[in-house]
Amino acid sequence: EQIRQLMSTRLQCHGIVPIDSLKKPFDPAEHEAIAHVPSVEPEGTVIDEVSRGYRMNEKVIRHAKVAVSKGNQA
């Protein structure tokens, strides 16, 4: 855990921060949808993050790979 915190701190010093994806609306500028899953969440909501995305000084340098809700399947 200490190594993870050190690495995170060093990356932040260079302006590299993770993209917060869970429970947010799908945004193709930040996310890459790798699955569409039936869910109780509103359609188009990110419900799982398979691979974290990163931004460097407001520019996306790696898109988050996510699963997106299909909406209610009643």
Backbone as CSV, one residue per row, in Angstrom:
resi,resn,N_x,N_y,N_z,CA_x,CA_y,CA_z,C_x,C_y,C_z
1,GLU,0.830,-1.200,0.000,0.000,0.000,0.000,0.871,1.260,0.000
2,GLN,1.965,1.227,0.718,2.847,2.387,0.784,3.463,2.687,-0.587
3,ILE,3.802,1.638,-1.325,4.368,1.829,-2.661,3.324,2.426,-3.597
4,ARG,2.078,1.954,-3.487,0.987,2.485,-4.314,0.789,3.980,-4.043
5,GLN,0.814,4.370,-2.772,0.643,5.781,-2.416,1.800,6.626,-2.939
6,LEU,3.017,6.104,-2.836,4.190,6.821,-3.341,4.091,7.018,-4.850
7,MET,3.714,5.958,-5.553,3.576,6.035,-7.010,2.480,7.034,-7.393
8,SER,1.346,6.977,-6.696,0.245,7.893,-6.962,0.672,9.344,-6.748
9,THR,1.404,9.590,-5.688,1.893,10.937,-5.391,2.837,11.425,-6.484
10,ARG,3.726,10.555,-6.942,4.680,10.936,-7.996,3.945,11.248,-9.307
11,LEU,2.946,10.439,-9.631,2.177,10.685,-10.851,1.423,12.013,-10.756
12,GLN,0.846,12.295,-9.593,0.116,13.551,-9.414,1.040,14.756,-9.534
13,CYS,2.288,14.599,-9.133,3.270,15.688,-9.285,3.463,16.056,-10.751
14,HIS,3.239,15.084,-11.640,3.378,15.311,-13.079,2.036,15.586,-13.751
15,GLY,0.994,15.784,-12.955,-0.320,16.119,-13.494,-1.118,14.921,-13.959
16,ILE,-0.719,13.698,-13.592,-1.427,12.487,-14.009,-2.359,12.051,-12.885
17,VAL,-3.670,12.004,-13.195,-4.679,11.621,-12.211,-5.627,10.592,-12.827
18,PRO,-6.181,9.689,-11.993,-7.133,8.704,-12.508,-8.473,9.355,-12.860
19,ILE,-9.160,8.750,-13.806,-10.498,9.204,-14.195,-11.506,8.489,-13.311
20,ASP,-12.383,9.242,-12.674,-13.434,8.680,-11.832,-14.598,8.286,-12.736
21,SER,-14.877,6.976,-12.859,-15.858,6.503,-13.832,-17.132,5.916,-13.237
22,LEU,-17.029,5.216,-12.130,-18.174,4.483,-11.592,-19.361,5.382,-11.287
23,LYS,-20.539,4.889,-11.689,-21.823,5.574,-11.462,-21.939,6.895,-12.217
24,LYS,-21.061,7.132,-13.179,-21.114,8.345,-14.000,-21.706,7.995,-15.361
25,PRO,-22.279,8.963,-16.068,-22.762,8.700,-17.421,-21.591,8.341,-18.341
26,PHE,-21.838,7.400,-19.255,-20.816,7.003,-20.215,-20.439,8.202,-21.073
27,ASP,-19.147,8.442,-21.227,-18.620,9.538,-22.043,-17.540,8.959,-22.954
28,PRO,-17.790,8.888,-24.265,-16.803,8.294,-25.173,-15.472,9.043,-25.201
29,ALA,-15.434,10.269,-24.720,-14.172,11.006,-24.656,-13.279,10.487,-23.527
30,GLU,-13.884,9.803,-22.533,-13.135,9.290,-21.385,-13.189,7.772,-21.247
31,HIS,-14.227,7.152,-21.814,-14.470,5.727,-21.590,-14.457,4.928,-22.886
32,GLU,-14.083,3.660,-22.750,-14.212,2.693,-23.838,-15.137,1.603,-23.308
33,ALA,-16.305,1.458,-23.928,-17.268,0.455,-23.473,-16.845,-0.911,-23.997
34,ILE,-16.655,-1.856,-23.070,-16.279,-3.201,-23.489,-17.408,-4.193,-23.226
35,ALA,-18.480,-3.742,-22.544,-19.639,-4.589,-22.286,-20.857,-3.725,-21.998
36,HIS,-22.026,-4.250,-22.387,-23.311,-3.636,-22.042,-24.052,-4.666,-21.204
37,VAL,-24.406,-4.298,-19.977,-24.956,-5.239,-19.012,-26.329,-4.771,-18.550
38,PRO,-27.339,-5.668,-18.545,-28.635,-5.275,-17.977,-28.463,-4.859,-16.522
39,SER,-29.135,-3.779,-16.138,-28.950,-3.236,-14.790,-30.162,-2.409,-14.387
40,VAL,-30.280,-2.184,-13.087,-31.333,-1.304,-12.579,-30.912,0.157,-12.674
41,GLU,-29.633,0.398,-12.952,-29.138,1.772,-13.129,-29.717,2.353,-14.424
42,PRO,-29.803,3.675,-14.534,-30.272,4.283,-15.780,-29.372,3.873,-16.954
43,GLU,-29.984,3.736,-18.106,-29.232,3.328,-19.296,-28.091,4.311,-19.576
44,GLY,-26.917,3.763,-19.897,-25.768,4.594,-20.213,-24.906,4.945,-19.013
45,THR,-25.176,4.309,-17.861,-24.386,4.561,-16.658,-23.245,3.553,-16.574
46,VAL,-22.064,4.013,-16.207,-20.927,3.122,-16.017,-21.156,2.350,-14.722
47,ILE,-21.230,1.003,-14.830,-21.503,0.187,-13.647,-20.299,-0.645,-13.207
48,ASP,-19.275,-0.744,-14.036,-18.070,-1.479,-13.649,-16.884,-0.908,-14.406
49,GLU,-15.753,-0.848,-13.721,-14.518,-0.347,-14.329,-13.537,-1.516,-14.403
50,VAL,-13.236,-1.954,-15.619,-12.339,-3.082,-15.823,-10.893,-2.616,-15.792
51,SER,-10.646,-1.469,-16.387,-9.299,-0.899,-16.416,-9.416,0.603,-16.207
52,ARG,-8.703,1.127,-15.233,-8.781,2.549,-14.886,-8.174,3.409,-15.997
53,GLY,-8.811,4.537,-16.244,-8.293,5.501,-17.206,-7.531,6.601,-16.497
54,TYR,-6.693,7.304,-17.258,-5.891,8.373,-16.670,-5.910,9.614,-17.545
55,ARG,-5.752,10.746,-16.893,-5.737,12.055,-17.535,-4.436,12.739,-17.124
56,MET,-3.837,13.447,-18.073,-2.629,14.224,-17.772,-2.912,15.668,-18.144
57,ASN,-2.961,16.523,-17.131,-3.252,17.944,-17.355,-4.494,18.133,-18.210
58,GLU,-5.585,17.473,-17.811,-6.899,17.573,-18.465,-6.993,16.856,-19.806
59,LYS,-5.917,16.237,-20.304,-5.959,15.463,-21.550,-5.992,13.973,-21.202
60,VAL,-6.934,13.229,-21.804,-7.030,11.792,-21.546,-5.844,11.108,-22.206
61,ILE,-5.074,10.375,-21.386,-3.932,9.648,-21.935,-4.199,8.142,-22.000
62,ARG,-5.204,7.668,-21.259,-5.670,6.287,-21.371,-7.144,6.257,-21.003
63,HIS,-7.973,5.781,-21.942,-9.409,5.678,-21.695,-9.681,4.565,-20.686
64,ALA,-10.680,4.781,-19.838,-11.114,3.749,-18.895,-11.918,2.711,-19.664
65,LYS,-11.639,1.436,-19.431,-12.420,0.352,-20.043,-13.519,0.004,-19.063
66,VAL,-14.759,0.154,-19.522,-15.897,0.065,-18.601,-17.029,-0.806,-19.154
67,ALA,-17.882,-1.250,-18.220,-19.148,-1.899,-18.556,-20.244,-0.882,-18.337
68,VAL,-21.168,-0.820,-19.273,-22.219,0.196,-19.268,-23.584,-0.474,-19.135
69,SER,-24.477,0.150,-18.359,-25.810,-0.413,-18.156,-26.658,-0.292,-19.412
70,LYS,-27.499,-1.318,-19.621,-28.463,-1.312,-20.721,-29.785,-0.698,-20.289
71,GLY,-29.992,-0.583,-18.990,-31.266,-0.091,-18.484,-32.122,-1.243,-18.012
72,ASN,-33.309,-0.951,-17.525,-34.199,-1.983,-17.002,-34.640,-2.935,-18.096
73,GLN,-34.626,-4.196,-17.770,-35.105,-5.241,-18.679,-36.336,-5.901,-18.060
74,ALA,-37.374,-5.112,-17.842,-38.571,-5.612,-17.148,-39.451,-6.438,-18.022
